[in-house]
Amino acid sequence: MTDVIEVNDISELVAYSAVWKTLFNRMPRATFFQTLPWLLAYWKNFGGQQRLRVLITYASGEPIGILPLIVRDERTRLGSFRVLTYPLADWGSFYGPIGPDGAATLAIGLRYIAQSPRDWDLLDLRWIEMDAVDRGRTANAFRLAGMTPLITPWKEVSMVDLPDSWEDYLKTRKTKFRQNVRRLMRRGELSGITFHRYRPAPSPAGSMDESWALLDECIDLAARSWQGASQTGTTLSHQGVRDYFHDSHEAATRLGMLDIGYLRQADRMVAFGYKYHHQGEVQAMRVGHDPELQTEGLGTLQYAHGLRDSIEVGDRRFDFGPNHLEVKANWRTSLATSYRVCYHSQWMLRAQALRWHRWLKFRRNPTPESIA
């Protein structure tokens, strides 16, 4: 026998903290973005115009998984639609249900969604790591719930599968690039540039002084770099997201999932790589470097030292994230694709028109960039 408890009030989720943590810890491939503290930080800053629909699934009276969903309004070329989706909002690369049995959680959760009063026009689950994790379970859950999905690429993500040694990794790079990396690292050493990494252990009630000090340095450096003039609204120093980064930073620090790699010269931070990590997988978030030291190749140095140190501490995979693929081409060992699995309401003509529009665009050009 299966059952679903739906939670719509973020404050009520606190009662399920222990259940969430237990299910999260049993996942083979989990990320910081699948923790309850991250969802609390996200909702505090962006939840105002969205509706929360977190489904806690049960089998034989025991919780087996959690399906965090939100309803939000999104504009397309065919107008505005109510979209039921995951809460990731492109802050990370991949997402999925919480718990060790994602297939059962999706099947139970989507059947419940199909039988519930409909407050959405599109059921659009994105950021799905189809090949390595999902393996068709999301699409199967849609079909079992009586909903035929449209499956299309969402984003391409630059990945580095980390080998046993830095030299093994460098051997896979092009000769000219490899030589340039080594040259810049030698020159950086002569210039007094040193690499440091901050990875605090889990500490729910510990001091945050060092963590806040490093975040402030990263924000100050970002503001002095190109990010200070960026109009994307997603950089560390951008006023519109600084509170979100503040809250997620605290959550990651206390969970022991924060990872800041940074370069110093004469006790001054000159470059940083702001990241999260869990179970040997690193999710890169933001980078920045001192514009006054352009000739030192700080961007290359930051990536090189960060990857080398990750190899030395035993990390297995480094996720550079989507976007700016050309900048990351020299570093990545593979391109991973995240997918969207979407059901367009059959009772809404505009939704069906959107489905055909997306399908035709995908047929002409089957890449993430082709799908609106």
N, C-alpha and C positions, 0 to 999 in steps of 0.2 A: 504494500500500500504506500502511495506517495502523497505528499502534501506540500503546499507552498504557503509561507507567511510573507506577505508584502509589507514593506516598511516605506512610508512616504515622508516621514519626519526625520530629519538628520539627527536630532537629539535622541530619538528612540534607538538609533543604531548602537549607541554606547552600551546598551544592555546586551548586545551581541558581540562585544569586543572579544571575549574569550573564545567564542565559537569561531569568529572570523580568524583570529590568530591561529587557532588549531588547524583549521582548514588550509590557511595560507602556508603554514609550516610543512604541510604534507604534500604541497605541490612540487612536482619535479622541475618546473621552469617557472619561477615567479619573479616579479619585479617590484620595485618600490611603489610603482603606481597601482599595484593591486593590494596595497595595505589599506586598512581602515584609516590610519592617521593621514595618509595622503588624501583620501576621499574627503575627510573632514576639512583639510586645508583648502582643497579645490572648492568645496561647496561654500565655505565661508566667504570666499572671494568672488565666485562666479555663479553661485546657485540662485541668485535673486530672480531671474526670469526663466527658470527651469523647474520642472517637476521631477522629484525623486521617485524612482520605482526600484527598490532593491528587493530582489526575490531570494528568500532563504528556502532552499529545497530540502525536503525530508524524504527518507525511505525507511519504512518500518519504524517510524518514530524517531529516527536519528538524523541529524543534519548531515547532508552529504556534499553540499555546495552552496555557493552564493553567486547570484547573477546581478551585478550592479548595473542598473539602467537609469537613464534620464530621458525626459521628454523636453525637447527644445524646438523653437521655431527657427527654421532655416530658409533663406531665400535662394531660389534657383531662377533660371531663365523663364520658367513656367509659373513663377509666383512663389508664395510662401507656403511651406508645408510644416506640419507637426511631425517631428522626427523622433522616434524611439531608438536610442542608441546607447553605446557605452559612454562613460563620462570622461574618457581620456583626453578628448579635444586636442589631439596632436601634440600633447606635452611629451609623450613618449612614442616609441615605435610600434609596440605590440600590446595587445590586451586580450583578455578572455575571462571566463568564469573562474571563481575562487574555489579551490579544492582539488583533491586528487582525481576525481572522476568528472572531468569536464563534459564528457559526452552525455552522461545521465543528467547532470545539472542543466545543460542546454535543452535536452529533450523534455524534461519536466517543466522547466521554466517557460519555454516557448509554447508548450501545450496550454499552460496556464494563461499566457498572454493571448493566445488565439481564442480562448473561451471567456475572456474578461471583457467588460465594456471598453470600447475602443476610444482612446484619447489621442490617437496618432494616425497619421496618413501613410508614413513610411516606417517600416521596421528595418533599420539600416545598421547592421553590426559591422564595424570597421576595425582596422588595425589587427587583422587576423593573420597569424603566422601559419599559413596553410600547410607548407611542406614539412616543417620540423615539429610542429606542436598540434595543430588542429586536425590535419589529415582527414578533412571532410566531415568532421563531426558537426560543425555549425550548419552546413548545408543540409545534412541528414536530419538535424533537429527541425529545421524549417519544414522539410517535406513531411516528417512525421506529424507535425502540427497542422498539416493541410495547406501550407503556404509554399508556392513555387518561387524560389529565389532567383534573382539575377546576380551572378558572381562576376566581379570585375576587379582588376588591380586597383589598389589605393595609393601606395607610395613605394618607391624604391629606396632601400636603406643600405648605406655603405657599412660593411662588416669587416672585422679582422678576426680570423680564427688564429688564436695565439699558439705558436709552437713552443717547444721546450726551451729555446734559447733565443736571445736577441740576434745572434749571428745567423741562426737558422732562418729567422724572419727576414733579415737583410738580404740573404741570398735569393729570396723570391722577388726582390725589387729590381727594377731596371738599373743597369750599371751606372748611368749618369746620375740618377736620383740617389742611389746608394752612396756614391762618392760625395755628393753634395751634403747629405745628412752627416756623414762622418767628418767632413771638413768643418761644418758649422758647429758640431759638438766639440771638436778640438778647439776651435776658436772661442767658443763660449767658455770653456774651462780656463783658457788663458785670460779671458776678460773678467773672470771672477763670478761667472753666472753659475748658480747652483740650483739643483732640483730638490724639491721637498714634496712630500705627500702627507695629507691629513686624512686619516681614516679612523675616526673615533670608534671605540667599542660601544655596544649598546649600553645606554645609561639613562633609564627613564626619569630619574630624579637628580642626575648629576649636573655639575656646573656647565654652563654654555659659554663662558667667557671667551675661551680660545676660538670656539666656533664662530661666535658673533664677530670677533675681531677679524678673522679671515674673510668672512662674508663682506664686511665693510670694505676691506682692502680690494676685494674683487669688484665690488660695485663702483668704488672710486676709480679703479683702473678702467673699467668698462666705460664709465662716463667720459674719460679722457681719450678713449679710442674712437674708432668709427661708430661704435655702438651708441655713443652719446648723441649722435645726429640721426640714428636710424629711425625710420617711421613705421617699422613693423609692429611696434608695441609689445615685443616679446623679449627684449634684451634685459639683462640683469638690472640695468640702471634706469629702465623706462618706468616712469611714475605709475603707469596704469597696471603694472604687474609686480611692482616691488613688494607690496603687501603679500601677494601670493607666494613669491619666492621666499619671503621672510618666514611664512608659516610652514611651507613645505621644507625649508631648510631646517627648522627646528624639529620637525617630524623625522626627517632623515637622520639628523644627528642623534636623536634619542634612540632610534631604531638600530643605529650602527650601520647605516646604509649610505652615509655621505662620503664622497670621495673628491677632495680638491687637490689636484696636482698643480704646483706653482713654481715659478723661477724667481730667484732673488739675485740682486746684485747690490752689494754694499748695504745689506739689510733692508732693501727696498723691493717690493714685489714688482716685477717687470712683465710677467705673463702668468696666465692661469688657465686651467681647464677645470670647469665645474661639472661634476658628474655624480651619479648614484651607482651603487654596486650591490650585488646580492648573488650568492652561490656561484662566485667566479665569473659573473657576467657584469660588464661595465656599460652603463648608459651615459654617453656624453651628452651634456646639455648646452653649455655655453663656453666660449673661449674668449680671451682678450689679451692684448699685449700693449706695451708702452709705445705710442706712436713716435716718440723721440728716439727710439732705438731700432728703427726699421732695418738698418744695415746689418744688424746682428742675426737676422732670420729668426726672430723669436717665435713666430708661429710654427715653423718647422721644428725648432728646438723643443717647444712645449709638447707637440705630438710625439716626437722621438723619445724624449725622456719619459713621457707618460706611458707609452707602449712598452718601452724597455723595463720600466719598473713593474708594470702589470705582469709581464712575463716572469720577472724574478719573484713576485709574490704568489704566483701560481694561478692567475686569472686565466680563463679559457677563451673568453670571447669579448671583443670590444665593439660596441655598437656606436658608430659615428652619427647615427640618425639620418633622416631623410634630408633632402634639399642640398644645394651647393655640391652636387655630385662631382663636378669637375675639379673642385678644390681637393676632394678626398680621394680622387682616383689613384694617385700615387701610393696611398697608404693601404687601401682596402685590399682584401684577398677575395672578396665576393660581394655581389649585390643580392640582397634578400628583398623579396617583394611582400608587402602586406596587402591583404585583400579586403574587400567589402562584400558582404552577403546581404542583399536587400530585397525585401518584399514590398511591392507597391500596391496599396489598397485597390482591390478589384472593383470596389464600389465608387471610386472617385476617378472621373474621366481625366482630370489633370494628372493624377498619379500614374495612370496607365500611359498617358502621353509622354510623361517623363521617362517611364520605363523604356518605351520604344526609342525615344531620343537617345538614351544612354546605350541601349543595345546597338543601335545603328552606328553610333560613334565608336564603340568598342570594336565592331566588325571592321570598320574602316582602318582603325589604328589601335591595336590591342596593347596600349601602354597606359600607365597611371595618368599621364598628362592629358590623355585624350578624353577622360571621363569627367564631365562637369558635376 
